[in-house]
Structures are given as C-alpha cells and as structure tokens.
Amino acid sequence: MSGIVLTGHGGPECLVWRDDLPMPVPMQGEVLVRLRAAAVNNTDINTRLAWYSKGDGTVDDASWAGVPIAFPRVQGIDGCGEIVALGEGVAPARRGERVLIEPCLRWANGRALAQPWFLGSECDGSFAQFLRVDARHAHRVDSPLSDGELASFPCSYSTAENMLVRTGLGAGERVLVTGASGGVGSAALQLARAHGAEVVAITVPQKADALRELGAADVLDRDAVPAANSFDVVVDLVGGARWPLLLDALKPGGRYAVSGAIAGPIVPLDLRTLYLKDLQFFGCTALNDGVFAGLVAQIEAGRIKPLVAAEYRLREIAAAQAAFAEKRHTGKIVLLHD
C-alpha cells in the first residue's frame, strides 16, 4: 500500500511517501479499514519533533505513552473510511461499514492493553491507504457529511468532550476556553454549548466573529485578563506564562482541565490559589469509556458541525502542516487520501 511514514524525529524531511508499505492483515477481533481521509493535529507535529519528551528532546520518552517511537511509523490520529476485511470473530455484517476510528485504543493485537495506545504514536495510524484496528475501535457512522468533514472530528472533538465529561460540566455553568479557534478549542465551544453551558472564548481578534457564530457568549483577546472568580470550568489548551490568570478566573470550587500547552508546558503555580480556592485539576488524554461512542451519536444527530478550514491531498502533508503551523485557520485542516 502507499502512505506517509515518519522516518525519525526532526523536520518535514522526516515525512516520506512510500508505495511499498506492507498491507496490514487483520488479526482476530480486528478489521481492515480502507482510509478515505485523515487530518492534521498538533500531536502529529509534536511527535515528529519529540516535543513530548521531557529529556531535552531525547527519543527515550517521545511518544504519548512516554516510550520511544518505533520507526518507520505511519502517523495520523484521525481517520475515516470503510471496513473492507474482517479478522476472525468479527460479525460479517460489518464489512462495508463507514467508520470513524477511535484515537484512544484500549485493545490492540487481539488483547486488552495495560495502558492505552494512541493512533499514529504507539501504533500505525491513518496516513496510509489501510489500517488494521480492533473492531471495537472502528465506530460505524451514518452521516451525510463528506469523508474530510468526518475526519475532522475524532481527535479534537473526543478530546474536547472528554475534558467536559471529566469536569462534570453542567447546564447553566460558565466555561472559559483558551485556544478556542483551534481544532480542540472550537470543538469544546460547540460541545459545551450542547451541554447547556455559557462559553467565553479566548482567541485573536480576527477570529472572534467566527467563534461568536459558533455560540460563544463572549470572546476575549489573548492579552485580556479574564474576570476573577467568574468561571465554573476552564478548558485550557495553551498553558504558558499567563496560566495563573486562568486559576484566578475560576470560582471557588472551580475545575480546570488541560490537554495541551501550545504556549509552553512549564507554568508557575501558587499552591495557595489551588488549596484556598478548593480547585480541582484534570489532566485529559485517555478517553473515558463511552466518550467516543457518544460523540458519534452527536455527529449522527447533527448536533455538532465540522469546521474544515482547508483540504490537502495526503501527499501534500508537508504543505498542510506548514499551513497548520501558521495558525491562521479556524477549525481543522484535513488530508484526503488518493
């Protein structure tokens, strides 16, 4: 089969198109998916750059799971396609299903995993023609949306929904979303509104109108100081030097959830803020049970909409990642397979 492989940590030159990749063969309980679309995410670039490593960029802990990446690796955490072959034990009726691939894998190689794997990190992902995955992680989806639109959902929207579920966000609560124009941020805005919450988004001024159209009650500039003691929940994708302002913005008993740190992973914490306000912190990577299935149900019901900023062919991944890095878009950049 053909696809893109990551040959090592480094720049875009480490992404190589190949036409001689071995065809995956589904094992017991697995399916083979013919992929039609994928998407660009921070995690793809972070993995390539070894950003997840806490050892000064060494390769010993450069994956989501804190272990080395096995090269060559087919990256890609978002995937949409159809099931074309079945492993032993999979119901014959599943052949031909249109599916979204759950990015957080609890099962692989016919066994339950002690720690979750993530598509394109601990195992091969969606930047190739075909993917084998445990059947329970290939979710049937019935939707009129295009392959590219569907591929914009899995990682960003499940990450966002997981953060809201972890914090127990309820109707009538106020939530502050940082990095709100990105894939996870714009997903969190939509999903928080679906939970009945009031959303205040943080972004650059030129993207404010787009976020208001998505349902943001207010939009703050990135340099603004959020009102103190005003929010029940903070959904943070940014981190960085201004991070203490987010804790100040939380009400006593407020909940803080994080799944990204694009402005910097090292932040100053005044422990007095944490304990005197009785705050709760949630680190969010592995998906809670049922989150992805619930997301697919919302897609099928039309309660959330895709935000596709641009489409590229998979062969154009270097250009797509360069456009992604410029951060001029709102939503997702998708990759269409040949």
Rosetta blueprint (number, residue, H / E / L):
1 M L
2 S L
3 G E
4 I E
5 V E
6 L E
7 T L
8 G L
9 H L
10 G L
11 G L
12 P H
13 E H
14 C H
15 L E
16 V E
17 W E
18 R E
19 D L
20 D L
21 L L
22 P L
23 M L
24 P L
25 V L
26 P L
27 M L
28 Q L
29 G L
30 E E
31 V E
32 L E
33 V E
34 R E
35 L E
36 R E
37 A E
38 A E
39 A E
40 V L
41 N L
42 N H
43 T H
44 D H
45 I H
46 N H
47 T H
48 R H
49 L H
50 A L
51 W L
52 Y L
53 S L
54 K L
55 G L
56 D L
57 G L
58 T L
59 V L
60 D L
61 D L
62 A L
63 S L
64 W L
65 A L
66 G L
67 V L
68 P L
69 I L
70 A L
71 F L
72 P L
73 R E
74 V L
75 Q L
76 G L
77 I L
78 D L
79 G L
80 C E
81 G E
82 E E
83 I E
84 V E
85 A E
86 L E
87 G L
88 E L
89 G L
90 V L
91 A L
92 P H
93 A H
94 R H
95 R L
96 G L
97 E L
98 R E
99 V E
100 L E
101 I E
102 E L
103 P L
104 C E
105 L E
106 R E
107 W E
108 A E
109 N L
110 G L
111 R E
112 A E
113 L E
114 A E
115 Q E
116 P E
117 W E
118 F E
119 L E
120 G L
121 S L
122 E L
123 C E
124 D L
125 G L
126 S L
127 F L
128 A E
129 Q L
130 F E
131 L E
132 R E
133 V E
134 D E
135 A H
136 R H
137 H H
138 A E
139 H E
140 R E
141 V L
142 D L
143 S L
144 P L
145 L L
146 S L
147 D H
148 G H
149 E H
150 L H
151 A H
152 S L
153 F L
154 P H
155 C H
156 S H
157 Y H
158 S H
159 T H
160 A H
161 E H
162 N H
163 M H
164 L H
165 V H
166 R H
167 T H
168 G L
169 L L
170 G L
171 A L
172 G L
173 E L
174 R E
175 V E
176 L E
177 V E
178 T L
179 G L
180 A L
181 S L
182 G L
183 G H
184 V H
185 G H
186 S H
187 A H
188 A H
189 L H
190 Q H
191 L H
192 A H
193 R H
194 A H
195 H L
196 G L
197 A L
198 E E
199 V E
200 V E
201 A E
202 I E
203 T E
204 V L
205 P H
206 Q H
207 K H
208 A H
209 D H
210 A H
211 L H
212 R H
213 E H
214 L L
215 G L
216 A L
217 A L
218 D E
219 V E
220 L E
221 D E
222 R L
223 D L
224 A L
225 V L
226 P L
227 A L
228 A L
229 N L
230 S L
231 F E
232 D E
233 V E
234 V E
235 V E
236 D E
237 L L
238 V L
239 G L
240 G L
241 A L
242 R L
243 W H
244 P H
245 L H
246 L H
247 L H
248 D H
249 A H
250 L E
251 K E
252 P E
253 G E
254 G E
255 R E
256 Y E
257 A E
258 V E
259 S L
260 G L
261 A L
262 I L
263 A L
264 G L
265 P L
266 I L
267 V L
268 P L
269 L L
270 D L
271 L H
272 R H
273 T H
274 L H
275 Y H
276 L H
277 K L
278 D L
279 L L
280 Q E
281 F E
282 F E
283 G E
284 C L
285 T L
286 A L
287 L L
288 N L
289 D L
290 G L
291 V H
292 F H
293 A H
294 G H
295 L H
296 V H
297 A H
298 Q H
299 I H
300 E H
301 A H
302 G L
303 R L
304 I L
305 K L
306 P L
307 L L
308 V E
309 A E
310 A E
311 E E
312 Y E
313 R E
314 L H
315 R H
316 E H
317 I H
318 A H
319 A H
320 A H
321 Q H
322 A H
323 A H
324 F H
325 A H
326 E H
327 K L
328 R L
329 H L
330 T L
331 G L
332 K E
333 I E
334 V E
335 L E
336 L E
337 H L
338 D L
